[in-house]
Amino acid sequence: MRDPREGSNTDYGAIVGGTALSTVPMVILFLLPRRQFIAGLPAGATKG
């Protein structure tokens, strides 16, 4: 086991960068269909 008093060599910059890069496509895939859904709401709200 590692001694907690030793320094950590974890590259937090790489972790944060990888997390940001993996989050961007998910945000895009969430926002684009939402705009189309909201644009279609008035079309379906008319009484027939």
N, C-alpha and C positions, 0 to 999 in steps of 0.2 A: 504494500500500500504506500501511497505517496505521503510524505511528511507535510502536514499543512503549513509548517513554518517556512517551507521552501517557496520560492517564487513560482508563480504560474506563468506558463508560456502560451496561454490561450490567445489566439489572434482574434480579438473581438471585432476588429475592423472588417475582417473577412466574414465573420458570422453576421454582422449587421448588413454588410453589402449583399450577401447571399439571400438574406431574409427579405431585403427590400426588392431585389430582382425577382424573387419568386412571388412577391405580393402584387407587383404591378399587373401581371396578366390576369390575376383573379379579380382585381378591382375593375379592370377594363371589361371583363366578361360579366361583371355584375352591373355596371352602369349602362352599357349599350342596350341590352334588352329592356331595361327599366324605362329608358326614354321612349322606346317603341310602344311599350305597354301603356304609358301615360298618354301618349299621342292617340292611342286607340280608344281610350275611355270615352271621349265625347261622341265618337261614332256609334258606340254601342248603347249610349244613354237615351237615344231618341225612341219615342213610343211609336209602335208600328200600327 
